[in-house]
Every structure is written in C-alpha cells, then in structure tokens.
Amino acid sequence: MAGVSMARRHPDWIKVKAPSGDAFFETKRLVRDLRLHTVCEEAHCPNVGECWSHKTATFMLLGDVCTRNCGFCAVPHGAPLAVDPGEPQRVAEGVARLGLEHVVVTSVDRDDLPDGGAEHFAATARAIKARLPGCTIEVLVPDFKGKGGALGTVIDAPVDILNHNTETVPRLYTHVRPGARYERSLGLLRDAKLQRPEILTKTGLMLGLGEEHAELLAVFADLGAAGCDILTLGQYLRPSTAHLAVERYVPPAEFAWLRAQALQFGFRHVESGPMVRSSYHAWEHTR
C-alpha cells in the first residue's frame, strides 16, 4: 500500500485532544502530591489529555532520567536518580485513589542497577495487589540488558501482563534504539512465555521510521512464533527537532491493513492506528 511523504505539518488524521476538564487536573494534582513520574508527561505522550481525563496514567518508576539515549524518546538521558524505596507504596496509593481496574507501570532504563530495576517492578506489583487485589497489573519493562534472573524476578511477582516494546524492525535498531538488540527483545518475550505460560505478553512497534512492509511482516512472524499475545502499532511522532525525523506518515487505511496482516500470525489482540501507543486503552487489550 502506498504511503504518504513527510510534510511540515501533521496530516489531518493526526489529532490530539487538548488537556481539559476536572478529571484531568485531578489526576495531575494526584501525580504531583504523591511525587510520582508518568510516561504520559516525561515522554510527551500525545494522548495525555484523553487518558488523564479518564483518570488513567502510566506510572514510570525509578526516576525521570534514563541511562540510554534512544533517538525517538523524549525522556532525558544522563546520570540517574537514586532508587526511592518508598515509590512502590506511593504508586499503589495513586492506583487506589484513581480507583483503577487496570494499571500500566513502566520505568526508565536503569543499566546502572545490578538487576536493571527488576526488584523495584516486583515490589510495586506486590504493593498494588495488596491495596487492590482485583486490579490487573501490566508492566512495560526494559530489556534489563539480558541480566540473569531479572525477568524471573518480575514475572514471579503478581503481574498479569508482561509488556516489552520491540519498537522497530531489526535493520533500524542501531539507528533508532542504540544499546538495544532485536534478538534480546524477542528473547525476553519468548522467555516470559516459557517461564510462565499463563502470563499475557505484549509488545509495540512505531511506524514511520523507514521500515518496509516485508520487514514488518517478518517481525510479526517472529513475535507470533515467540507466543506474543498482544501487539500495538502506532505512528512515530517526533518529540522535538533534536530527535529522529518522521520518515513517513502512515495513513489510517494502512494501519487497518497491517492489523489484518498481523492477526494472521496468531495474536489475540492487535491495536493499530496513528495515535495508538503501548499503554493507550490498555485495559481493553485483555478482553
């Protein structure tokens, strides 16, 4: 299917709801009061207005400074903050005050930590389940640099969905996400399913960075073979002029076509559209 060349302005189908309403500002106050970080703000997510208006947020653990410097990400790179042992309980408090039935918890990359932050994820999951036993917990984890035991620490905790974003096709890895490896990401998803077969696994890809259809279909096949349950496909949007340029805006019809192609590889759910992000409408992905 034909694509659309990059223009100076976003095409008409890229639409973002402006932040507004009492629920949005209530969520904003809660995040500030509890001294929490969210990927909604730190990564400049375009859906923050819609999600916070529905009192949902993706909590980001282990500070707001990342040890990696991926060309697509707005989260600052540099010397990370000290681990805050009280953070898991504050996240649980935030989940309880929002009354969430499904929560997504992610983190910055913490390559400086011996376990990459795995125990902090596990502690947060335990704290949430202690407060809200019926809340489903989705963890969007880094690759932990393949550190031994890190994945096991996370999936031994009371998490329901193990999410790790593949982000792009193998050819573009060194350009898009230096420090990561396609086989390592694929292996993490495969190992999670092997170690705990009942856990749902999930991944996401950004489109518009120069990938080809044949490359995407090959990734779909790899993910299907790894037993991945849920796939999200969304348009990459440049956070600033210092970040990677958008090579192409993918039209909605092409996203629909790619969804149909992906479903042939055995995914139980595929969310595909220009404004889709990994945690966007995440509560619907398990239905």
C-alpha positions as CSV (number, residue, x, y, z in Angstrom):
1,M,0.0,0.0,0.0
2,A,1.2,3.5,-0.8
3,G,2.4,5.7,2.0
4,V,2.5,9.5,2.5
5,S,5.6,11.6,2.3
6,M,6.5,13.6,5.3
7,A,5.2,17.2,5.4
8,R,5.9,20.1,7.6
9,R,2.6,19.7,9.4
10,H,1.0,16.6,10.7
11,P,-1.7,15.2,8.3
12,D,-5.3,15.7,9.1
13,W,-5.7,12.2,10.7
14,I,-3.2,13.1,13.4
15,K,-5.5,14.6,16.0
16,V,-4.8,15.1,19.7
17,K,-7.4,16.0,22.4
18,A,-6.2,19.1,24.3
19,P,-5.9,18.6,28.1
20,S,-9.0,19.8,29.9
21,G,-11.7,19.0,32.5
22,D,-11.8,18.4,36.2
23,A,-10.7,14.8,35.9
24,F,-7.5,15.8,34.0
25,F,-6.5,18.3,36.6
26,E,-7.4,16.0,39.5
27,T,-5.0,13.4,38.0
28,K,-2.3,16.0,37.6
29,R,-2.6,17.0,41.2
30,L,-2.5,13.4,42.4
31,V,0.7,12.8,40.4
32,R,2.3,15.9,42.0
33,D,1.0,15.2,45.5
34,L,2.5,11.7,45.5
35,R,5.8,12.8,43.9
36,L,5.3,10.3,41.0
37,H,6.5,10.2,37.4
38,T,4.4,9.3,34.5
39,V,5.4,8.3,31.0
40,C,2.5,10.5,29.9
41,E,4.4,13.6,30.8
42,E,8.1,12.6,30.6
43,A,7.7,11.0,27.1
44,H,5.4,13.8,25.9
45,C,2.7,11.4,25.0
46,P,0.1,13.0,22.7
47,N,-2.8,11.1,24.5
48,V,-2.2,12.6,27.9
49,G,-5.3,14.8,27.7
50,E,-7.6,12.0,26.9
51,C,-6.1,9.5,29.3
52,W,-5.9,11.8,32.3
53,S,-9.4,13.0,31.6
54,H,-10.4,9.4,32.2
55,K,-8.3,9.2,35.4
56,T,-5.8,6.8,33.9
57,A,-2.0,7.2,33.9
58,T,1.1,5.1,33.1
59,F,3.3,5.3,36.1
60,M,7.1,5.5,35.5
61,L,9.4,4.0,38.1
62,L,13.0,4.8,39.1
63,G,13.1,8.5,38.3
64,D,12.8,10.6,35.1
65,V,16.4,10.2,33.8
66,C,17.3,7.3,31.5
67,T,20.7,5.6,31.2
68,R,20.1,5.2,27.4
69,N,19.7,7.8,24.7
70,C,17.3,6.5,22.1
71,G,16.7,8.8,19.2
72,F,12.9,8.7,19.4
73,C,12.4,9.2,23.2
74,A,11.8,12.5,25.0
75,V,12.8,11.1,28.4
76,P,16.1,12.9,29.4
77,H,19.4,10.9,29.3
78,G,22.1,11.2,32.0
79,A,23.1,10.3,35.5
80,P,20.0,8.5,37.0
81,L,18.4,9.3,40.4
82,A,18.9,7.1,43.5
83,V,16.3,4.4,43.9
84,D,13.4,5.5,46.1
85,P,12.3,2.6,48.3
86,G,9.0,4.4,49.1
87,E,8.0,4.7,45.4
88,P,6.2,1.3,45.2
89,Q,3.8,2.2,48.0
90,R,3.2,5.7,46.6
91,V,2.3,4.2,43.2
92,A,-0.1,1.8,44.9
93,E,-1.6,4.8,46.7
94,G,-2.1,6.5,43.4
95,V,-3.7,3.5,41.8
96,A,-6.1,3.2,44.8
97,R,-7.0,6.9,44.7
98,L,-7.7,6.7,41.0
99,G,-9.7,3.6,41.5
100,L,-8.1,1.8,38.6
101,E,-9.1,-1.7,37.5
102,H,-6.1,-1.9,35.2
103,V,-2.7,-0.2,35.7
104,V,0.4,0.1,33.5
105,V,3.7,0.5,35.2
106,T,6.9,1.2,33.3
107,S,10.3,2.6,34.0
108,V,13.3,4.4,32.6
109,D,16.2,2.1,31.6
110,R,18.5,1.6,34.6
111,D,21.5,-0.2,33.2
112,D,23.4,1.1,36.3
113,L,21.5,-1.3,38.6
114,P,22.6,-4.9,39.1
115,D,19.1,-6.2,38.2
116,G,18.1,-3.3,35.9
117,G,15.3,-2.4,38.3
118,A,13.5,-5.7,38.2
119,E,13.0,-6.0,42.0
120,H,11.5,-2.4,42.0
121,F,9.0,-3.6,39.5
122,A,8.2,-6.6,41.6
123,A,7.8,-4.6,44.8
124,T,5.5,-2.2,43.0
125,A,3.3,-5.0,41.7
126,R,3.1,-6.5,45.2
127,A,2.2,-3.2,46.7
128,I,-0.6,-2.6,44.2
129,K,-2.1,-6.1,44.7
130,A,-2.1,-5.6,48.4
131,R,-4.2,-2.5,48.1
132,L,-6.3,-3.6,45.1
133,P,-6.4,-7.4,44.7
134,G,-8.7,-7.1,41.7
135,C,-6.6,-4.6,39.7
136,T,-4.8,-6.2,36.7
137,I,-1.2,-5.1,36.5
138,E,0.7,-4.6,33.2
139,V,4.4,-4.0,33.5
140,L,6.1,-2.4,30.5
141,V,9.7,-3.4,31.2
142,P,13.1,-2.6,29.6
143,D,15.3,-5.4,28.3
144,F,17.4,-5.4,31.5
145,K,20.4,-5.8,29.2
146,G,19.7,-9.5,29.5
147,K,20.8,-9.6,33.1
148,G,20.4,-13.1,34.6
149,G,17.3,-13.5,36.8
150,A,15.9,-10.1,36.2
151,L,13.0,-11.3,34.0
152,G,12.2,-14.1,36.5
153,T,12.0,-11.5,39.3
154,V,9.4,-9.6,37.5
155,I,7.2,-12.5,36.3
156,D,7.3,-14.2,39.7
157,A,5.6,-11.1,41.1
158,P,1.8,-10.7,40.8
159,V,1.8,-9.2,37.3
160,D,-0.8,-10.1,34.7
161,I,0.7,-8.7,31.5
162,L,4.4,-8.6,30.6
163,N,4.9,-5.8,28.0
164,H,8.2,-5.1,26.3
165,N,8.3,-2.9,23.2
166,T,10.1,-4.2,20.1
167,E,9.9,-0.6,18.8
168,T,11.1,-1.2,15.2
169,V,12.4,-3.6,12.7
170,P,15.9,-5.2,13.1
171,R,17.6,-3.2,10.3
172,L,16.8,0.1,12.1
173,Y,17.9,-0.9,15.7
174,T,21.3,0.7,15.7
175,H,19.7,3.9,14.3
176,V,16.6,4.0,16.4
177,R,17.5,2.3,19.7
178,P,21.2,2.1,20.2
179,G,22.1,-0.1,23.2
180,A,19.2,-2.5,22.5
181,R,19.2,-5.7,20.4
182,Y,16.3,-7.1,18.4
183,E,17.1,-10.7,19.4
184,R,17.4,-9.7,23.1
185,S,13.9,-8.1,23.0
186,L,12.4,-11.0,21.1
187,G,14.1,-13.4,23.5
188,L,12.7,-11.6,26.6
189,L,9.1,-12.1,25.2
190,R,9.8,-15.7,24.4
191,D,11.4,-16.5,27.7
192,A,8.5,-14.8,29.7
193,K,6.1,-17.2,28.0
194,L,8.3,-20.2,28.6
195,Q,8.8,-19.4,32.3
196,R,5.2,-18.6,33.0
197,P,2.9,-19.8,30.2
198,E,-0.3,-18.3,31.5
199,I,1.1,-14.7,31.5
200,L,-0.1,-12.5,28.7
201,T,2.8,-11.0,26.7
202,K,2.6,-7.8,24.7
203,T,4.8,-5.6,22.5
204,G,4.6,-2.5,20.4
205,L,6.1,-1.1,17.2
206,M,6.4,2.5,16.0
207,L,5.7,3.1,12.3
208,G,7.1,5.9,10.1
209,L,10.8,5.5,10.8
210,G,11.7,4.0,7.4
211,E,10.6,0.4,7.9
212,E,9.2,-1.6,4.9
213,H,6.1,-3.8,4.8
214,A,8.2,-7.0,4.3
215,E,10.2,-6.2,7.4
216,L,7.1,-5.6,9.5
217,L,5.6,-8.9,8.4
218,A,8.8,-10.7,9.3
219,V,8.7,-9.1,12.8
220,F,5.0,-10.1,13.1
221,A,6.1,-13.7,12.3
222,D,8.9,-13.6,14.8
223,L,6.6,-12.3,17.5
224,G,3.9,-14.9,16.7
225,A,6.5,-17.7,17.0
226,A,7.5,-16.3,20.4
227,G,4.0,-16.7,21.6
228,C,3.3,-12.9,21.9
229,D,-0.4,-12.3,22.7
230,I,-0.9,-8.6,22.1
231,L,0.5,-6.2,19.6
232,T,0.2,-2.4,19.3
233,L,1.1,-0.4,16.2
234,G,1.3,3.4,16.2
235,Q,2.7,6.4,14.3
236,Y,6.0,7.7,15.5
237,L,5.8,11.4,16.2
238,R,8.9,13.5,16.7
239,P,9.1,15.0,20.2
240,S,11.5,17.8,19.1
241,T,13.9,18.7,16.3
242,A,16.7,17.1,18.3
243,H,15.0,13.7,17.8
244,L,14.7,11.3,14.9
245,A,12.8,12.7,11.9
246,V,9.5,11.2,10.8
247,E,10.3,9.5,7.5
248,R,6.6,8.9,6.6
249,Y,3.1,9.4,8.0
250,V,1.2,6.1,7.7
251,P,-2.5,6.6,6.8
252,P,-5.3,5.0,8.8
253,A,-6.1,2.6,6.0
254,E,-2.6,1.2,6.0
255,F,-2.8,0.7,9.8
256,A,-6.0,-1.3,9.2
257,W,-4.3,-3.4,6.6
258,L,-1.3,-4.1,8.9
259,R,-3.7,-5.1,11.7
260,A,-5.3,-7.6,9.4
261,Q,-1.9,-9.0,8.4
262,A,-0.7,-9.2,12.0
263,L,-3.8,-11.1,13.1
264,Q,-2.8,-13.9,10.8
265,F,0.2,-14.6,13.0
266,G,-1.9,-15.7,16.0
267,F,-2.1,-12.5,18.1
268,R,-5.2,-12.5,20.3
269,H,-5.5,-8.7,20.0
270,V,-3.9,-6.1,17.7
271,E,-4.4,-2.4,18.3
272,S,-3.4,-0.4,15.3
273,G,-3.8,3.3,14.4
274,P,-1.9,6.5,14.1
275,M,-2.5,7.6,17.7
276,V,-2.1,4.1,19.3
277,R,0.6,3.9,22.0
278,S,1.7,0.9,24.0
279,S,-0.5,1.7,27.0
280,Y,-3.3,3.6,25.2
281,H,-6.6,1.9,26.1
282,A,-4.5,-0.9,27.6
283,W,-7.5,-2.0,29.7
284,E,-9.2,-3.1,26.5
285,H,-6.4,-5.3,25.3
286,T,-7.1,-8.2,27.6
287,R,-10.8,-8.6,26.7
